[in-house]
Amino acid sequence: MVGWFEIPVSNMDRAKKFYESVFDIKIGIHNLGGFIMGWFPMDSEKSGATGSLVQHEMYKPSLTDGPLIYFSCKDVANELSRVEPSGGTIMQAKTEIGGGHGYMALMKDTEGNRIALHSNK
């Protein structure tokens, strides 16, 4: 049901570098009338929502407020290994969810947002 998400950032260059490094992707920057957006890559052949980093005065990064976004990974350990070298903080190490639901981890990005990772192995 989720079609799009937006992650607030204070410094687009820093946030772009962090997310590109952790997820091994390229983010395209777009200025849409004062909204600086860093679009995550989209693959129409894969399921799941895509979204954007957003720098604007109405968007405030938060460690506790707002929804928690889970990024799907092949193995949470891969992305988690790149969090601290990229300037983020690991808040919860790879943890089995139980009931056959895979694994998750929590990180704080360079902007102060709480972000989750999920994988089946």
Jmol script that loads the backbone (N, CA, C; Angstrom):
load data "model"
ATOM      1  N   MET A   1       0.804  -1.208   0.000  1.00  0.00           N
ATOM      2  CA  MET A   1       0.000   0.000   0.000  1.00  0.00           C
ATOM      3  C   MET A   1       0.844   1.268   0.000  1.00  0.00           C
ATOM      4  N   VAL A   2       2.082   1.188   0.496  1.00  0.00           N
ATOM      5  CA  VAL A   2       2.927   2.379   0.510  1.00  0.00           C
ATOM      6  C   VAL A   2       3.442   2.627  -0.897  1.00  0.00           C
ATOM      7  N   GLY A   3       3.279   3.854  -1.372  1.00  0.00           N
ATOM      8  CA  GLY A   3       3.689   4.188  -2.728  1.00  0.00           C
ATOM      9  C   GLY A   3       4.882   5.122  -2.798  1.00  0.00           C
ATOM     10  N   TRP A   4       5.158   5.856  -1.699  1.00  0.00           N
ATOM     11  CA  TRP A   4       6.228   6.854  -1.708  1.00  0.00           C
ATOM     12  C   TRP A   4       6.574   7.191  -0.267  1.00  0.00           C
ATOM     13  N   PHE A   5       7.832   7.523   0.006  1.00  0.00           N
ATOM     14  CA  PHE A   5       8.221   7.994   1.325  1.00  0.00           C
ATOM     15  C   PHE A   5       9.195   9.145   1.173  1.00  0.00           C
ATOM     16  N   GLU A   6       9.273   9.978   2.204  1.00  0.00           N
ATOM     17  CA  GLU A   6      10.207  11.094   2.217  1.00  0.00           C
ATOM     18  C   GLU A   6      10.926  11.126   3.557  1.00  0.00           C
ATOM     19  N   ILE A   7      12.251  11.240   3.492  1.00  0.00           N
ATOM     20  CA  ILE A   7      13.093  11.286   4.682  1.00  0.00           C
ATOM     21  C   ILE A   7      13.643  12.702   4.817  1.00  0.00           C
ATOM     22  N   PRO A   8      13.320  13.392   5.920  1.00  0.00           N
ATOM     23  CA  PRO A   8      13.808  14.758   6.115  1.00  0.00           C
ATOM     24  C   PRO A   8      15.323  14.798   6.313  1.00  0.00           C
ATOM     25  N   VAL A   9      15.965  15.796   5.716  1.00  0.00           N
ATOM     26  CA  VAL A   9      17.405  15.988   5.898  1.00  0.00           C
ATOM     27  C   VAL A   9      17.708  17.463   6.127  1.00  0.00           C
ATOM     28  N   SER A  10      18.793  17.722   6.836  1.00  0.00           N
ATOM     29  CA  SER A  10      19.251  19.099   7.058  1.00  0.00           C
ATOM     30  C   SER A  10      20.330  19.485   6.066  1.00  0.00           C
ATOM     31  N   ASN A  11      21.105  18.498   5.625  1.00  0.00           N
ATOM     32  CA  ASN A  11      22.223  18.738   4.718  1.00  0.00           C
ATOM     33  C   ASN A  11      22.151  17.679   3.606  1.00  0.00           C
ATOM     34  N   MET A  12      21.683  18.074   2.445  1.00  0.00           N
ATOM     35  CA  MET A  12      21.446  17.126   1.350  1.00  0.00           C
ATOM     36  C   MET A  12      22.736  16.431   0.910  1.00  0.00           C
ATOM     37  N   ASP A  13      23.819  17.166   0.790  1.00  0.00           N
ATOM     38  CA  ASP A  13      25.071  16.551   0.344  1.00  0.00           C
ATOM     39  C   ASP A  13      25.523  15.454   1.314  1.00  0.00           C
ATOM     40  N   ARG A  14      25.457  15.746   2.603  1.00  0.00           N
ATOM     41  CA  ARG A  14      25.865  14.771   3.615  1.00  0.00           C
ATOM     42  C   ARG A  14      24.938  13.559   3.600  1.00  0.00           C
ATOM     43  N   ALA A  15      23.631  13.796   3.542  1.00  0.00           N
ATOM     44  CA  ALA A  15      22.655  12.698   3.530  1.00  0.00           C
ATOM     45  C   ALA A  15      22.803  11.848   2.275  1.00  0.00           C
ATOM     46  N   LYS A  16      22.973  12.491   1.119  1.00  0.00           N
ATOM     47  CA  LYS A  16      23.156  11.773  -0.146  1.00  0.00           C
ATOM     48  C   LYS A  16      24.371  10.857  -0.058  1.00  0.00           C
ATOM     49  N   LYS A  17      25.476  11.374   0.445  1.00  0.00           N
ATOM     50  CA  LYS A  17      26.701  10.584   0.573  1.00  0.00           C
ATOM     51  C   LYS A  17      26.470   9.387   1.499  1.00  0.00           C
ATOM     52  N   PHE A  18      25.776   9.599   2.625  1.00  0.00           N
ATOM     53  CA  PHE A  18      25.506   8.520   3.577  1.00  0.00           C
ATOM     54  C   PHE A  18      24.677   7.411   2.931  1.00  0.00           C
ATOM     55  N   TYR A  19      23.542   7.745   2.343  1.00  0.00           N
ATOM     56  CA  TYR A  19      22.650   6.726   1.780  1.00  0.00           C
ATOM     57  C   TYR A  19      23.267   6.027   0.564  1.00  0.00           C
ATOM     58  N   GLU A  20      23.989   6.770  -0.264  1.00  0.00           N
ATOM     59  CA  GLU A  20      24.669   6.131  -1.390  1.00  0.00           C
ATOM     60  C   GLU A  20      25.704   5.129  -0.896  1.00  0.00           C
ATOM     61  N   SER A  21      26.414   5.483   0.160  1.00  0.00           N
ATOM     62  CA  SER A  21      27.445   4.605   0.690  1.00  0.00           C
ATOM     63  C   SER A  21      26.856   3.362   1.363  1.00  0.00           C
ATOM     64  N   VAL A  22      25.854   3.546   2.197  1.00  0.00           N
ATOM     65  CA  VAL A  22      25.269   2.417   2.927  1.00  0.00           C
ATOM     66  C   VAL A  22      24.580   1.433   1.989  1.00  0.00           C
ATOM     67  N   PHE A  23      23.834   1.942   1.004  1.00  0.00           N
ATOM     68  CA  PHE A  23      23.044   1.061   0.142  1.00  0.00           C
ATOM     69  C   PHE A  23      23.684   0.794  -1.221  1.00  0.00           C
ATOM     70  N   ASP A  24      24.863   1.380  -1.486  1.00  0.00           N
ATOM     71  CA  ASP A  24      25.565   1.184  -2.753  1.00  0.00           C
ATOM     72  C   ASP A  24      24.657   1.522  -3.932  1.00  0.00           C
ATOM     73  N   ILE A  25      24.110   2.747  -3.902  1.00  0.00           N
ATOM     74  CA  ILE A  25      23.189   3.248  -4.924  1.00  0.00           C
ATOM     75  C   ILE A  25      23.617   4.651  -5.351  1.00  0.00           C
ATOM     76  N   LYS A  26      22.933   5.203  -6.338  1.00  0.00           N
ATOM     77  CA  LYS A  26      23.107   6.589  -6.747  1.00  0.00           C
ATOM     78  C   LYS A  26      21.779   7.313  -6.546  1.00  0.00           C
ATOM     79  N   ILE A  27      21.846   8.482  -5.939  1.00  0.00           N
ATOM     80  CA  ILE A  27      20.665   9.301  -5.670  1.00  0.00           C
ATOM     81  C   ILE A  27      20.731  10.539  -6.543  1.00  0.00           C
ATOM     82  N   GLY A  28      19.644  10.825  -7.258  1.00  0.00           N
ATOM     83  CA  GLY A  28      19.577  12.004  -8.121  1.00  0.00           C
ATOM     84  C   GLY A  28      18.992  13.192  -7.373  1.00  0.00           C
ATOM     85  N   ILE A  29      19.661  14.347  -7.437  1.00  0.00           N
ATOM     86  CA  ILE A  29      19.220  15.553  -6.732  1.00  0.00           C
ATOM     87  C   ILE A  29      18.383  16.423  -7.672  1.00  0.00           C
ATOM     88  N   HIS A  30      17.248  16.906  -7.145  1.00  0.00           N
ATOM     89  CA  HIS A  30      16.323  17.740  -7.920  1.00  0.00           C
ATOM     90  C   HIS A  30      15.839  18.884  -7.042  1.00  0.00           C
ATOM     91  N   ASN A  31      15.823  20.097  -7.593  1.00  0.00           N
ATOM     92  CA  ASN A  31      15.274  21.258  -6.887  1.00  0.00           C
ATOM     93  C   ASN A  31      13.897  21.537  -7.457  1.00  0.00           C
ATOM     94  N   LEU A  32      12.883  21.289  -6.673  1.00  0.00           N
ATOM     95  CA  LEU A  32      11.504  21.460  -7.117  1.00  0.00           C
ATOM     96  C   LEU A  32      10.883  22.641  -6.376  1.00  0.00           C
ATOM     97  N   GLY A  33      11.184  23.836  -6.843  1.00  0.00           N
ATOM     98  CA  GLY A  33      10.613  25.040  -6.256  1.00  0.00           C
ATOM     99  C   GLY A  33      10.958  25.224  -4.793  1.00  0.00           C
ATOM    100  N   GLY A  34      12.199  25.009  -4.422  1.00  0.00           N
ATOM    101  CA  GLY A  34      12.622  25.184  -3.039  1.00  0.00           C
ATOM    102  C   GLY A  34      12.669  23.898  -2.244  1.00  0.00           C
ATOM    103  N   PHE A  35      12.062  22.856  -2.746  1.00  0.00           N
ATOM    104  CA  PHE A  35      12.179  21.536  -2.140  1.00  0.00           C
ATOM    105  C   PHE A  35      13.378  20.853  -2.791  1.00  0.00           C
ATOM    106  N   ILE A  36      14.439  20.641  -2.038  1.00  0.00           N
ATOM    107  CA  ILE A  36      15.598  19.926  -2.563  1.00  0.00           C
ATOM    108  C   ILE A  36      15.333  18.449  -2.285  1.00  0.00           C
ATOM    109  N   MET A  37      15.257  17.675  -3.349  1.00  0.00           N
ATOM    110  CA  MET A  37      14.909  16.263  -3.206  1.00  0.00           C
ATOM    111  C   MET A  37      16.024  15.382  -3.764  1.00  0.00           C
ATOM    112  N   GLY A  38      16.321  14.328  -3.034  1.00  0.00           N
ATOM    113  CA  GLY A  38      17.285  13.319  -3.475  1.00  0.00           C
ATOM    114  C   GLY A  38      16.531  12.030  -3.714  1.00  0.00           C
ATOM    115  N   TRP A  39      16.231  11.742  -4.963  1.00  0.00           N
ATOM    116  CA  TRP A  39      15.389  10.596  -5.303  1.00  0.00           C
ATOM    117  C   TRP A  39      16.170   9.294  -5.253  1.00  0.00           C
ATOM    118  N   PHE A  40      15.618   8.323  -4.515  1.00  0.00           N
ATOM    119  CA  PHE A  40      16.180   6.978  -4.511  1.00  0.00           C
ATOM    120  C   PHE A  40      15.912   6.338  -5.874  1.00  0.00           C
ATOM    121  N   PRO A  41      16.786   5.441  -6.329  1.00  0.00           N
ATOM    122  CA  PRO A  41      16.555   4.800  -7.626  1.00  0.00           C
ATOM    123  C   PRO A  41      15.294   3.951  -7.593  1.00  0.00           C
ATOM    124  N   MET A  42      14.643   3.860  -8.735  1.00  0.00           N
ATOM    125  CA  MET A  42      13.412   3.079  -8.848  1.00  0.00           C
ATOM    126  C   MET A  42      13.623   1.986  -9.879  1.00  0.00           C
ATOM    127  N   ASP A  43      13.104   0.814  -9.598  1.00  0.00           N
ATOM    128  CA  ASP A  43      13.164  -0.309 -10.531  1.00  0.00           C
ATOM    129  C   ASP A  43      11.748  -0.830 -10.683  1.00  0.00           C
ATOM    130  N   SER A  44      11.143  -0.557 -11.823  1.00  0.00           N
ATOM    131  CA  SER A  44       9.749  -0.953 -12.046  1.00  0.00           C
ATOM    132  C   SER A  44       9.560  -2.467 -12.062  1.00  0.00           C
ATOM    133  N   GLU A  45      10.658  -3.218 -12.158  1.00  0.00           N
ATOM    134  CA  GLU A  45      10.579  -4.683 -12.154  1.00  0.00           C
ATOM    135  C   GLU A  45      10.544  -5.258 -10.740  1.00  0.00           C
ATOM    136  N   LYS A  46      10.794  -4.414  -9.731  1.00  0.00           N
ATOM    137  CA  LYS A  46      10.833  -4.877  -8.344  1.00  0.00           C
ATOM    138  C   LYS A  46       9.656  -4.292  -7.572  1.00  0.00           C
ATOM    139  N   SER A  47       9.213  -5.034  -6.559  1.00  0.00           N
ATOM    140  CA  SER A  47       8.116  -4.545  -5.732  1.00  0.00           C
ATOM    141  C   SER A  47       8.644  -3.592  -4.672  1.00  0.00           C
ATOM    142  N   GLY A  48       7.750  -2.868  -4.057  1.00  0.00           N
ATOM    143  CA  GLY A  48       8.116  -1.951  -2.976  1.00  0.00           C
ATOM    144  C   GLY A  48       8.051  -0.501  -3.403  1.00  0.00           C
ATOM    145  N   ALA A  49       7.961   0.359  -2.409  1.00  0.00           N
ATOM    146  CA  ALA A  49       7.867   1.798  -2.646  1.00  0.00           C
ATOM    147  C   ALA A  49       9.259   2.390  -2.843  1.00  0.00           C
ATOM    148  N   THR A  50       9.298   3.503  -3.508  1.00  0.00           N
ATOM    149  CA  THR A  50      10.513   4.292  -3.578  1.00  0.00           C
ATOM    150  C   THR A  50      10.233   5.623  -2.905  1.00  0.00           C
ATOM    151  N   GLY A  51      11.264   6.454  -2.784  1.00  0.00           N
ATOM    152  CA  GLY A  51      11.055   7.713  -2.094  1.00  0.00           C
ATOM    153  C   GLY A  51      12.205   8.654  -2.298  1.00  0.00           C
ATOM    154  N   SER A  52      12.303   9.612  -1.367  1.00  0.00           N
ATOM    155  CA  SER A  52      13.241  10.701  -1.549  1.00  0.00           C
ATOM    156  C   SER A  52      13.762  11.221  -0.219  1.00  0.00           C
ATOM    157  N   LEU A  53      14.979  11.722  -0.246  1.00  0.00           N
ATOM    158  CA  LEU A  53      15.469  12.581   0.818  1.00  0.00           C
ATOM    159  C   LEU A  53      14.881  13.949   0.524  1.00  0.00           C
ATOM    160  N   VAL A  54      14.511  14.711   1.538  1.00  0.00           N
ATOM    161  CA  VAL A  54      13.928  16.037   1.305  1.00  0.00           C
ATOM    162  C   VAL A  54      14.543  17.054   2.251  1.00  0.00           C
ATOM    163  N   GLN A  55      15.065  18.143   1.655  1.00  0.00           N
ATOM    164  CA  GLN A  55      15.576  19.262   2.444  1.00  0.00           C
ATOM    165  C   GLN A  55      14.661  20.449   2.202  1.00  0.00           C
ATOM    166  N   HIS A  56      13.958  20.874   3.249  1.00  0.00           N
ATOM    167  CA  HIS A  56      13.045  22.016   3.190  1.00  0.00           C
ATOM    168  C   HIS A  56      12.746  22.434   4.618  1.00  0.00           C
ATOM    169  N   GLU A  57      12.428  23.688   4.822  1.00  0.00           N
ATOM    170  CA  GLU A  57      12.167  24.189   6.182  1.00  0.00           C
ATOM    171  C   GLU A  57      11.020  23.476   6.881  1.00  0.00           C
ATOM    172  N   MET A  58      10.078  22.895   6.137  1.00  0.00           N
ATOM    173  CA  MET A  58       8.954  22.180   6.745  1.00  0.00           C
ATOM    174  C   MET A  58       9.317  20.752   7.155  1.00  0.00           C
ATOM    175  N   TYR A  59      10.484  20.262   6.763  1.00  0.00           N
ATOM    176  CA  TYR A  59      10.905  18.891   7.045  1.00  0.00           C
ATOM    177  C   TYR A  59      11.990  18.903   8.117  1.00  0.00           C
ATOM    178  N   LYS A  60      11.736  18.237   9.233  1.00  0.00           N
ATOM    179  CA  LYS A  60      12.669  18.202  10.354  1.00  0.00           C
ATOM    180  C   LYS A  60      13.068  16.761  10.663  1.00  0.00           C
ATOM    181  N   PRO A  61      14.347  16.424  10.561  1.00  0.00           N
ATOM    182  CA  PRO A  61      14.790  15.083  10.938  1.00  0.00           C
ATOM    183  C   PRO A  61      14.468  14.802  12.403  1.00  0.00           C
ATOM    184  N   SER A  62      14.178  13.542  12.715  1.00  0.00           N
ATOM    185  CA  SER A  62      13.867  13.175  14.091  1.00  0.00           C
ATOM    186  C   SER A  62      14.239  11.721  14.362  1.00  0.00           C
ATOM    187  N   LEU A  63      14.732  11.489  15.550  1.00  0.00           N
ATOM    188  CA  LEU A  63      15.072  10.142  15.985  1.00  0.00           C
ATOM    189  C   LEU A  63      13.867   9.426  16.586  1.00  0.00           C
ATOM    190  N   THR A  64      12.853  10.195  16.998  1.00  0.00           N
ATOM    191  CA  THR A  64      11.711   9.599  17.706  1.00  0.00           C
ATOM    192  C   THR A  64      10.351   9.905  17.108  1.00  0.00           C
ATOM    193  N   ASP A  65      10.207  10.990  16.376  1.00  0.00           N
ATOM    194  CA  ASP A  65       8.901  11.382  15.841  1.00  0.00           C
ATOM    195  C   ASP A  65       8.691  10.846  14.435  1.00  0.00           C
ATOM    196  N   GLY A  66       7.453  10.600  14.084  1.00  0.00           N
ATOM    197  CA  GLY A  66       7.125  10.171  12.733  1.00  0.00           C
ATOM    198  C   GLY A  66       7.254   8.680  12.534  1.00  0.00           C
ATOM    199  N   PRO A  67       6.928   8.215  11.330  1.00  0.00           N
ATOM    200  CA  PRO A  67       6.970   6.782  11.041  1.00  0.00           C
ATOM    201  C   PRO A  67       8.402   6.249  10.951  1.00  0.00           C
ATOM    202  N   LEU A  68       8.522   4.953  11.106  1.00  0.00           N
ATOM    203  CA  LEU A  68       9.808   4.271  10.962  1.00  0.00           C
ATOM    204  C   LEU A  68       9.822   3.562   9.611  1.00  0.00           C
ATOM    205  N   ILE A  69      10.786   3.880   8.781  1.00  0.00           N
ATOM    206  CA  ILE A  69      10.893   3.297   7.447  1.00  0.00           C
ATOM    207  C   ILE A  69      11.852   2.110   7.501  1.00  0.00           C
ATOM    208  N   TYR A  70      11.430   0.977   6.919  1.00  0.00           N
ATOM    209  CA  TYR A  70      12.262  -0.215   6.819  1.00  0.00           C
ATOM    210  C   TYR A  70      12.756  -0.357   5.379  1.00  0.00           C
ATOM    211  N   PHE A  71      14.064  -0.420   5.202  1.00  0.00           N
ATOM    212  CA  PHE A  71      14.649  -0.683   3.895  1.00  0.00           C
ATOM    213  C   PHE A  71      14.906  -2.181   3.776  1.00  0.00           C
ATOM    214  N   SER A  72      14.452  -2.785   2.689  1.00  0.00           N
ATOM    215  CA  SER A  72      14.666  -4.210   2.445  1.00  0.00           C
ATOM    216  C   SER A  72      16.083  -4.443   1.943  1.00  0.00           C
ATOM    217  N   CYS A  73      16.706  -5.499   2.443  1.00  0.00           N
ATOM    218  CA  CYS A  73      18.081  -5.858   2.088  1.00  0.00           C
ATOM    219  C   CYS A  73      18.148  -7.363   1.850  1.00  0.00           C
ATOM    220  N   LYS A  74      19.184  -7.802   1.140  1.00  0.00           N
ATOM    221  CA  LYS A  74      19.406  -9.250   1.011  1.00  0.00           C
ATOM    222  C   LYS A  74      19.843  -9.820   2.347  1.00  0.00           C
ATOM    223  N   ASP A  75      20.728  -9.093   3.042  1.00  0.00           N
ATOM    224  CA  ASP A  75      21.201  -9.471   4.375  1.00  0.00           C
ATOM    225  C   ASP A  75      21.513  -8.175   5.117  1.00  0.00           C
ATOM    226  N   VAL A  76      20.764  -7.903   6.169  1.00  0.00           N
ATOM    227  CA  VAL A  76      20.918  -6.686   6.963  1.00  0.00           C
ATOM    228  C   VAL A  76      22.384  -6.417   7.316  1.00  0.00           C
ATOM    229  N   ALA A  77      23.142  -7.475   7.543  1.00  0.00           N
ATOM    230  CA  ALA A  77      24.546  -7.324   7.953  1.00  0.00           C
ATOM    231  C   ALA A  77      25.368  -6.550   6.924  1.00  0.00           C
ATOM    232  N   ASN A  78      25.054  -6.691   5.642  1.00  0.00           N
ATOM    233  CA  ASN A  78      25.821  -5.990   4.605  1.00  0.00           C
ATOM    234  C   ASN A  78      25.694  -4.475   4.747  1.00  0.00           C
ATOM    235  N   GLU A  79      24.470  -3.973   4.759  1.00  0.00           N
ATOM    236  CA  GLU A  79      24.246  -2.531   4.875  1.00  0.00           C
ATOM    237  C   GLU A  79      24.687  -2.023   6.248  1.00  0.00           C
ATOM    238  N   LEU A  80      24.417  -2.812   7.286  1.00  0.00           N
ATOM    239  CA  LEU A  80      24.784  -2.416   8.641  1.00  0.00           C
ATOM    240  C   LEU A  80      26.300  -2.223   8.770  1.00  0.00           C
ATOM    241  N   SER A  81      27.080  -3.010   8.040  1.00  0.00           N
ATOM    242  CA  SER A  81      28.543  -2.893   8.106  1.00  0.00           C
ATOM    243  C   SER A  81      29.038  -1.570   7.529  1.00  0.00           C
ATOM    244  N   ARG A  82      28.199  -0.888   6.750  1.00  0.00           N
ATOM    245  CA  ARG A  82      28.605   0.380   6.123  1.00  0.00           C
ATOM    246  C   ARG A  82      28.051   1.604   6.852  1.00  0.00           C
ATOM    247  N   VAL A  83      27.216   1.414   7.874  1.00  0.00           N
ATOM    248  CA  VAL A  83      26.580   2.540   8.569  1.00  0.00           C
ATOM    249  C   VAL A  83      27.605   3.414   9.284  1.00  0.00           C
ATOM    250  N   GLU A  84      28.389   2.852  10.184  1.00  0.00           N
ATOM    251  CA  GLU A  84      29.332   3.665  10.959  1.00  0.00           C
ATOM    252  C   GLU A  84      30.447   4.267  10.105  1.00  0.00           C
ATOM    253  N   PRO A  85      31.036   3.524   9.144  1.00  0.00           N
ATOM    254  CA  PRO A  85      32.046   4.156   8.286  1.00  0.00           C
ATOM    255  C   PRO A  85      31.475   5.311   7.446  1.00  0.00           C
ATOM    256  N   SER A  86      30.148   5.332   7.279  1.00  0.00           N
ATOM    257  CA  SER A  86      29.510   6.384   6.494  1.00  0.00           C
ATOM    258  C   SER A  86      29.009   7.534   7.360  1.00  0.00           C
ATOM    259  N   GLY A  87      29.259   7.472   8.669  1.00  0.00           N
ATOM    260  CA  GLY A  87      28.896   8.573   9.558  1.00  0.00           C
ATOM    261  C   GLY A  87      27.636   8.360  10.368  1.00  0.00           C
ATOM    262  N   GLY A  88      26.993   7.214  10.242  1.00  0.00           N
ATOM    263  CA  GLY A  88      25.792   6.922  11.007  1.00  0.00           C
ATOM    264  C   GLY A  88      26.110   6.163  12.284  1.00  0.00           C
ATOM    265  N   THR A  89      25.059   5.794  13.012  1.00  0.00           N
ATOM    266  CA  THR A  89      25.201   5.071  14.269  1.00  0.00           C
ATOM    267  C   THR A  89      24.298   3.848  14.256  1.00  0.00           C
ATOM    268  N   ILE A  90      24.814   2.710  14.686  1.00  0.00           N
ATOM    269  CA  ILE A  90      23.987   1.516  14.820  1.00  0.00           C
ATOM    270  C   ILE A  90      23.265   1.608  16.158  1.00  0.00           C
ATOM    271  N   MET A  91      21.947   1.602  16.109  1.00  0.00           N
ATOM    272  CA  MET A  91      21.138   1.689  17.322  1.00  0.00           C
ATOM    273  C   MET A  91      20.735   0.307  17.830  1.00  0.00           C
ATOM    274  N   GLN A  92      20.534  -0.626  16.910  1.00  0.00           N
ATOM    275  CA  GLN A  92      20.219  -2.008  17.265  1.00  0.00           C
ATOM    276  C   GLN A  92      20.878  -2.907  16.238  1.00  0.00           C
ATOM    277  N   ALA A  93      21.701  -3.822  16.692  1.00  0.00           N
ATOM    278  CA  ALA A  93      22.393  -4.757  15.802  1.00  0.00           C
ATOM    279  C   ALA A  93      21.386  -5.688  15.135  1.00  0.00           C
ATOM    280  N   LYS A  94      21.839  -6.432  14.157  1.00  0.00           N
ATOM    281  CA  LYS A  94      20.992  -7.410  13.470  1.00  0.00           C
ATOM    282  C   LYS A  94      20.342  -8.318  14.512  1.00  0.00           C
ATOM    283  N   THR A  95      19.013  -8.380  14.459  1.00  0.00           N
ATOM    284  CA  THR A  95      18.233  -9.119  15.444  1.00  0.00           C
ATOM    285  C   THR A  95      17.192  -9.969  14.741  1.00  0.00           C
ATOM    286  N   GLU A  96      17.077 -11.224  15.128  1.00  0.00           N
ATOM    287  CA  GLU A  96      16.044 -12.086  14.554  1.00  0.00           C
ATOM    288  C   GLU A  96      14.680 -11.640  15.067  1.00  0.00           C
ATOM    289  N   ILE A  97      13.739 -11.486  14.151  1.00  0.00           N
ATOM    290  CA  ILE A  97      12.393 -11.054  14.514  1.00  0.00           C
ATOM    291  C   ILE A  97      11.612 -12.210  15.123  1.00  0.00           C
ATOM    292  N   GLY A  98      11.825 -13.409  14.600  1.00  0.00           N
ATOM    293  CA  GLY A  98      11.107 -14.586  15.093  1.00  0.00           C
ATOM    294  C   GLY A  98       9.915 -14.914  14.219  1.00  0.00           C
ATOM    295  N   GLY A  99       9.418 -16.116  14.392  1.00  0.00           N
ATOM    296  CA  GLY A  99       8.242 -16.528  13.632  1.00  0.00           C
ATOM    297  C   GLY A  99       8.472 -16.597  12.137  1.00  0.00           C
ATOM    298  N   GLY A 100       9.725 -16.719  11.716  1.00  0.00           N
ATOM    299  CA  GLY A 100      10.015 -16.793  10.290  1.00  0.00           C
ATOM    300  C   GLY A 100       9.922 -15.469   9.563  1.00  0.00           C
ATOM    301  N   HIS A 101       9.975 -14.346  10.291  1.00  0.00           N
ATOM    302  CA  HIS A 101       9.834 -13.023   9.685  1.00  0.00           C
ATOM    303  C   HIS A 101      11.160 -12.346   9.378  1.00  0.00           C
ATOM    304  N   GLY A 102      12.267 -13.073   9.540  1.00  0.00           N
ATOM    305  CA  GLY A 102      13.559 -12.538   9.144  1.00  0.00           C
ATOM    306  C   GLY A 102      14.274 -11.787  10.243  1.00  0.00           C
ATOM    307  N   TYR A 103      15.044 -10.766   9.808  1.00  0.00           N
ATOM    308  CA  TYR A 103      15.925 -10.020  10.699  1.00  0.00           C
ATOM    309  C   TYR A 103      15.738  -8.528  10.486  1.00  0.00           C
ATOM    310  N   MET A 104      16.056  -7.770  11.531  1.00  0.00           N
ATOM    311  CA  MET A 104      15.973  -6.314  11.433  1.00  0.00           C
ATOM    312  C   MET A 104      17.132  -5.686  12.188  1.00  0.00           C
ATOM    313  N   ALA A 105      17.354  -4.412  11.925  1.00  0.00           N
ATOM    314  CA  ALA A 105      18.346  -3.612  12.644  1.00  0.00           C
ATOM    315  C   ALA A 105      17.883  -2.163  12.583  1.00  0.00           C
ATOM    316  N   LEU A 106      18.373  -1.354  13.509  1.00  0.00           N
ATOM    317  CA  LEU A 106      18.051   0.079  13.521  1.00  0.00           C
ATOM    318  C   LEU A 106      19.331   0.883  13.430  1.00  0.00           C
ATOM    319  N   MET A 107      19.260   1.993  12.699  1.00  0.00           N
ATOM    320  CA  MET A 107      20.399   2.891  12.597  1.00  0.00           C
ATOM    321  C   MET A 107      19.919   4.325  12.707  1.00  0.00           C
ATOM    322  N   LYS A 108      20.850   5.208  13.064  1.00  0.00           N
ATOM    323  CA  LYS A 108      20.602   6.648  13.010  1.00  0.00           C
ATOM    324  C   LYS A 108      21.413   7.166  11.841  1.00  0.00           C
ATOM    325  N   ASP A 109      20.766   7.860  10.909  1.00  0.00           N
ATOM    326  CA  ASP A 109      21.495   8.388   9.754  1.00  0.00           C
ATOM    327  C   ASP A 109      22.254   9.650  10.143  1.00  0.00           C
ATOM    328  N   THR A 110      22.951  10.244   9.202  1.00  0.00           N
ATOM    329  CA  THR A 110      23.755  11.434   9.473  1.00  0.00           C
ATOM    330  C   THR A 110      22.907  12.655   9.799  1.00  0.00           C
ATOM    331  N   GLU A 111      21.605  12.580   9.535  1.00  0.00           N
ATOM    332  CA  GLU A 111      20.712  13.714   9.765  1.00  0.00           C
ATOM    333  C   GLU A 111      19.966  13.609  11.089  1.00  0.00           C
ATOM    334  N   GLY A 112      20.093  12.467  11.767  1.00  0.00           N
ATOM    335  CA  GLY A 112      19.406  12.279  13.042  1.00  0.00           C
ATOM    336  C   GLY A 112      18.098  11.520  12.936  1.00  0.00           C
ATOM    337  N   ASN A 113      17.847  10.865  11.792  1.00  0.00           N
ATOM    338  CA  ASN A 113      16.639  10.064  11.611  1.00  0.00           C
ATOM    339  C   ASN A 113      16.895   8.620  12.024  1.00  0.00           C
ATOM    340  N   ARG A 114      15.886   7.995  12.606  1.00  0.00           N
ATOM    341  CA  ARG A 114      15.915   6.551  12.911  1.00  0.00           C
ATOM    342  C   ARG A 114      15.412   5.822  11.679  1.00  0.00           C
ATOM    343  N   ILE A 115      16.206   4.890  11.167  1.00  0.00           N
ATOM    344  CA  ILE A 115      15.880   4.128   9.958  1.00  0.00           C
ATOM    345  C   ILE A 115      16.100   2.647  10.268  1.00  0.00           C
ATOM    346  N   ALA A 116      15.224   1.786   9.736  1.00  0.00           N
ATOM    347  CA  ALA A 116      15.337   0.352   9.984  1.00  0.00           C
ATOM    348  C   ALA A 116      15.759  -0.383   8.717  1.00  0.00           C
ATOM    349  N   LEU A 117      16.365  -1.545   8.932  1.00  0.00           N
ATOM    350  CA  LEU A 117      16.737  -2.452   7.847  1.00  0.00           C
ATOM    351  C   LEU A 117      16.033  -3.782   8.094  1.00  0.00           C
ATOM    352  N   HIS A 118      15.674  -4.485   7.007  1.00  0.00           N
ATOM    353  CA  HIS A 118      15.021  -5.796   7.125  1.00  0.00           C
ATOM    354  C   HIS A 118      15.561  -6.731   6.060  1.00  0.00           C
ATOM    355  N   SER A 119      15.769  -7.994   6.441  1.00  0.00           N
ATOM    356  CA  SER A 119      16.131  -9.030   5.479  1.00  0.00           C
ATOM    357  C   SER A 119      15.572 -10.362   5.956  1.00  0.00           C
ATOM    358  N   ASN A 120      15.494 -11.307   5.038  1.00  0.00           N
ATOM    359  CA  ASN A 120      15.000 -12.640   5.396  1.00  0.00           C
ATOM    360  C   ASN A 120      16.113 -13.559   5.882  1.00  0.00           C
ATOM    361  N   LYS A 121      17.386 -13.145   5.680  1.00  0.00           N
ATOM    362  CA  LYS A 121      18.474 -13.979   6.185  1.00  0.00           C
ATOM    363  C   LYS A 121      19.477 -13.146   6.943  1.00  0.00           C
TER     364      LYS A 121
END
end "model"
wireframe off; spacefill off
backbone 0.3
color backbone group
